[in-house]
Amino acid sequence: MIRVVFFAQLREQLGTAKLDVSIERVKTLSELKQHLSLQNPSWESALANTKLLVAINHAYVKGNHALADGDEVAFFPPVTGG
């Protein structure tokens, strides 16, 4: 099982803070995004945002990564600071 968590305005936009996805359904980060987009069409544009930040097991990643059972994948909207 992969734990997927959403933070900040992304959580508000998607209407959920977390969910679990079977590792049998997705093997890569790209497959996970596609799977989530198909579950709810309104999520497609949010997850397609090229500025979206992703962390796997608390480490930021870019590109497509392999996923393993027990991974936590976190999606963050773009971060700004001051």
C-alpha positions, 0 to 999 in steps of 0.5 A: 500500500502507498500512502498519498498525502496532499498539503495546503491549498492542494488539499483544499482543492482536491477535498482530501488530505490523504488516501491509500493506493494499492501497490498493485495498481501503480509502480511509478510516480507517473502511474500514480499521477495518472491513476489519481487523475482518472479517479476524479477528473477535477484532479487531473489539472491539479496533478498536471501542474508542472510546479507541483512539488512531490516528496517520496518518504520525505525526500523531494523528487523530480521526474518519474520514480519507482514506488515500493510498498509502504512508500509515502508520496506527498504532493505540495503546491508551489512554495513561496516564502518571505 
